[in-house]
Amino acid sequence: MSAPQQPATDSQPALPDADAGSDDALVEAVDVDPDEARGTDGAQGAGDDLLVREGDVAGDYLERLLDILDVDGDIDLDVEGDRASVAIVGGRLDDLIGAEGATLEALQELTRLAVAQSTGVRSRLMLDVGGYRAKRKADLTAQAGETARRVASSGQPERMSPMNPFERKVVHDVIASVAGVHSESEGEEPNRRVVVLPDK
């Protein structure tokens, strides 16, 4: 399909082991996923040049995929903080989103793998399709704010519905900005969720 499919050669850097490194130590220590952690993955400290390259590789990969699927869409590339950000915008994209974003999540993982194979670095690239993530982020921000205010007022913890790592990070960030409450993640995928608790 694209360059990321070519077999590895001696000149290509080896990919880091998925189960090794500081990510697991962090996850074990604070009970969050790598995507929920703030600036703790392999992309931390990577220069903008690497992030731009990640976006370019992802863009090429996704353009070829859209051609194969015969789906009309444009690719927007950006850098947001310490991540490359790629968005597919345009026509009918519901099939690339799927129920509750499941297809989008799978497509993001495939794109990250393609980028990692090309760059030799684990990617934290964020993919959006048809503005789904942007709308979901806005909805979750409002929901998390309301939950935080209830918990701060009542003093009783509340468990939110299961979410993927992207969604949990959005909620954690909102809760961190509200006085009198804090948040933790509990459970196993795909039923992992955020618990909002009052400060002691």
C-alpha positions in Angstrom: 0.0 0.0 0.0 2.7 2.5 1.0 6.3 2.6 2.1 5.4 1.5 5.7 4.6 -2.0 4.2 8.1 -2.6 2.9 10.1 -5.2 4.8 12.5 -3.9 7.4 16.2 -3.7 6.4 19.4 -3.3 8.3 19.3 0.4 7.6 15.9 0.9 9.3 16.0 1.5 13.1 14.5 -1.2 15.2 11.1 -0.5 16.7 11.0 -0.2 20.4 9.5 -3.2 22.3 5.8 -2.5 23.0 6.1 -3.9 26.5 9.3 -2.2 27.5 10.5 1.2 28.6 9.3 4.0 30.8 5.7 3.9 29.7 4.9 0.7 31.6 6.6 2.1 34.8 4.5 5.2 34.5 1.3 3.3 33.8 1.9 1.0 36.8 2.8 3.9 39.1 -0.2 6.2 38.4 -2.7 3.9 36.9 -3.2 5.6 33.6 -2.8 4.6 30.0 0.1 6.0 27.9 -2.4 8.1 25.9 -3.8 9.5 29.2 -0.4 10.4 30.5 0.8 14.0 29.8 3.9 14.1 27.7 5.3 10.7 28.9 5.5 8.6 25.7 8.4 8.1 23.3 7.4 11.2 21.4 8.3 13.4 24.3 11.1 15.8 23.5 10.9 14.9 19.8 11.5 17.9 17.6 8.9 19.4 15.4 10.7 17.9 12.4 9.9 14.4 13.6 6.3 15.3 14.2 6.0 16.8 10.8 7.5 13.7 9.3 5.0 11.6 11.3 2.2 13.6 9.8 3.6 13.3 6.3 3.9 9.5 6.5 0.5 9.3 8.0 -1.0 11.5 5.3 0.6 9.4 2.5 -0.7 6.2 4.2 -4.2 7.5 4.6 -4.4 8.9 1.1 -3.6 5.5 -0.4 -6.1 3.9 1.9 -8.8 6.3 0.8 -8.0 5.6 -2.8 -8.3 1.8 -2.2 -11.6 2.3 -0.4 -12.8 4.7 -3.1 -13.7 7.3 -0.4 -13.5 11.0 -1.0 -11.7 12.9 1.7 -9.0 15.5 2.2 -6.1 15.1 4.6 -5.3 17.9 7.0 -1.9 17.8 8.8 -0.9 19.7 12.0 1.2 19.5 15.1 -0.6 19.9 18.4 1.7 20.1 21.4 3.9 17.0 21.4 1.8 15.1 18.9 1.3 15.0 15.2 -2.4 15.6 14.3 -4.0 14.2 11.2 -7.7 14.8 10.1 -9.7 13.3 7.3 -12.3 15.8 6.2 -14.8 15.8 3.4 -17.7 13.7 2.2 -19.3 10.6 3.6 -16.9 9.4 6.2 -19.3 7.6 8.6 -17.8 4.2 7.6 -14.4 5.3 8.7 -15.8 6.3 12.1 -17.9 3.3 13.0 -20.1 2.8 16.0 -18.9 4.9 18.9 -15.7 5.6 17.0 -14.5 2.0 17.0 -13.4 2.0 13.3 -11.7 5.4 13.9 -9.7 3.9 16.8 -8.6 0.9 14.7 -7.6 3.2 11.8 -5.6 5.3 14.2 -3.7 2.3 15.5 -3.0 1.1 11.9 -1.7 4.6 11.0 0.5 4.8 14.1 2.0 1.4 13.2 2.7 2.6 9.7 4.4 5.7 11.0 6.4 3.7 13.6 7.6 1.3 10.9 8.8 4.3 8.8 10.3 6.4 11.6 11.5 3.7 14.1 9.7 5.7 16.9 6.5 4.8 18.6 3.9 7.3 17.5 1.3 9.1 19.6 -0.3 10.6 16.5 -3.9 11.6 16.8 -6.3 10.9 14.0 -9.7 12.5 13.6 -12.3 11.7 10.9 -15.1 14.0 10.0 -14.7 16.1 13.1 -15.8 13.2 15.3 -13.0 13.5 17.9 -13.4 17.3 18.1 -17.2 17.0 18.8 -16.6 14.2 21.2 -14.0 16.3 23.1 -16.4 19.2 23.4 -19.2 16.9 24.7 -16.8 15.2 27.2 -15.5 18.5 28.4 -19.0 19.7 29.3 -19.9 16.3 30.8 -16.7 16.2 32.9 -17.2 19.7 34.1 -20.7 18.9 35.3 -19.6 15.7 37.0 -16.8 17.6 38.8 -19.1 20.2 40.1 -21.5 17.6 41.4 -18.8 15.7 43.2 -17.3 18.9 44.7 -20.7 19.8 46.0 -21.9 16.4 47.2 -18.6 15.0 48.4 -19.6 11.7 46.8 -17.5 10.0 44.1 -19.0 9.3 40.7 -18.0 6.7 38.0 -18.3 7.8 34.4 -19.1 5.5 31.5 -16.3 3.4 29.9 -14.1 5.4 27.6 -11.1 4.9 25.3 -7.7 6.5 26.3 -8.3 9.6 24.3 -11.6 10.2 26.0 -10.2 9.5 29.4 -7.4 12.0 28.9 -9.9 14.7 28.0 -11.8 14.0 31.2 -8.7 13.8 33.4 -7.5 17.2 32.0 -10.9 18.8 32.8 -11.1 17.3 36.3 -7.5 18.5 37.0 -8.7 22.1 36.4 -11.5 22.0 39.0 -10.8 22.7 42.6 -11.8 20.2 45.2 -11.8 17.1 43.1 -9.4 14.6 41.4 -9.8 11.7 39.1 -8.5 8.1 38.7 -8.9 5.4 36.1 -10.2 2.0 37.0 -11.0 -1.3 35.3 -9.7 -3.0 32.2 -10.2 -2.3 28.5 -12.7 -2.0 27.0 -14.5 -1.2 30.2 -11.9 1.2 31.7 -13.5 4.3 33.1 -12.8 7.5 35.0 -13.8 7.9 38.6 -14.2 11.4 39.9 -13.5 11.8 43.6 -13.6 14.6 46.2 -10.3 15.8 47.6 -9.8 14.8 51.2 
